[in-house]
Amino acid sequence: MAKKSDPKQTKYLLPESEIPTKWVNIAADLPGEPLPPLSPQTGEPLGPEDLAPLFAMALIEQEVSAEPEIEIPEEVRDAYRLWRPTPLIRARRLEQALDTPAHIYFKYEGVSPAGSHKPNTAVPQAFYNAQQGIKKLATETGAGQWGSSLSFACQMFGLECEVFMVGVSYDQKPYRRAMMETWGATVHRSPSDLTEAGRSQAEHSTGSLGIAISEAVEVAAQSDDTNYALGSVLSHVCLHQTVIGEEAIAQLEMAGEYPDVVIGCVGGGSNFAGIAFPLLRKKLKEGLDTRFVAVEPAACPTLTQGTYAYDFGDTVGMTPMMPMYTLGHDFVPPPVHAGGLRYHGDAPILCALVKEGLIDAKAIPQTEAFESAVQFAKAEGIIPAPEPTHAIRAVIEEAEAAKAEGDERVILFNLCGHGHLDLAAYQAFLSGELEDLEFSEEDMKKALESLPDAPAVA
Ligand SMILES: Cc1ncc(COP(=O)(O)O)c(C=O)c1O
């Protein structure tokens, strides 16, 4: 495609007036009715009212909405002004280092207060809960990115925040805890002895997102003025992240380009959804040829090796059952450094799109991911969070394929966070101590045996 003007332009910036006014709801583009979540107790489909003890009504409405677009409240857009629109950056120096004809662009979400994409949904979640009179939000956090984002957002809207942090990350990332506490949150190491769920999982001392979710849900379910907030997986969370892709479309237009391939890492699926869904809508509407690649860690290969079935969102079985690719709700992923990618399932909406063949999935070992992250940091300056290092590896593989084929393809990826508080992982990599933790098929087999009794999904 033809390019415009400045041959060295690196950053494509939008003014605050172009912060999106609507979120893109990809559910409206899918054929048929989505499979409903099922009650963890009865196995019956859940309606919006069943979710009311945990979530604000406005968020539940978004969760089940079939509207193609949902208006972003002015208060949320005002809060977004603190860091949005985020830059779109052309990785010219990486292109040069790789000697590739590919054009590589990345959306940089590390400029948010918490350093990742997570505040894009933390802010509206805190806003809608505060609007409904809720006083406190309880949540889990993996790498600490989500917990810090929600702590920041709760502070903005006058809510208390209680965070259960996955044990291994709590130990590896003490400064994330300091960040959360700076914004006024209370932080517990999970599994904790504060909840039934935590006590029942005490032998898994490294913890997992699934266990931490069980703890936070238990706390929220116990009091009327406390709700639960989830940083990924649910449709309303994916919805809020679509500001990333909407801005990217406008910024790529400034560059006079359109992506041939869109790449993002996947933990629960929200940052990938954020960059991909607006472009997927364009592909579906305009018959474009864009490819989408969701990248996960080889140690927790949900999309590439999981089973498509109804499963619980948490370890203990307190959350609704959702149709998704799963490694089994009691699969405890190995303690890889990309703590935010250690989740046994994925967003049902993303899983449905992978199942339909609209999105490809790929698994990458962490040593290869960090090798590429260091290459990226040397070329572009930014030190990525451990999670998007997986996407960067896939980008570099794509750029190398472009070189081998002499193809000037345009690659877009989401650099969903910086790694300034994850430097212990870099230290481990640089000193040769980072290992590729084994994904144990044996453990997964065991976990899959405990899949809940639920209708099979086709
Ligand atoms: C920087 C970063 N990227 C990605 C993820 C993965 O989550 P999701 O797949 O929902 O974007 C996380 C989760 O904690 C994260 O902190």
The ligand as a Gaussian input file, in Angstrom:
#p B3LYP/6-31G(d) Opt

LIG

0 1
 C        1.068000      -6.665000      30.623000
 C        0.058000      -7.729000      30.482000
 N       -0.201000      -8.213000      29.267000
 C       -1.086000      -9.185000      29.063000
 C       -1.760000      -9.752000      30.122000
 C       -2.691000     -10.888000      29.845000
 O       -4.026000     -10.614000      30.017000
 P       -5.037000     -10.444000      28.825000
 O       -4.887000     -11.658000      27.953000
 O       -6.348000     -10.312000      29.395000
 O       -4.623000      -9.211000      28.126000
 C       -1.583000      -9.277000      31.409000
 C       -2.344000      -9.811000      32.538000
 O       -2.083000      -9.579000      33.681000
 C       -0.635000      -8.231000      31.594000
 O       -0.393000      -7.740000      32.808000

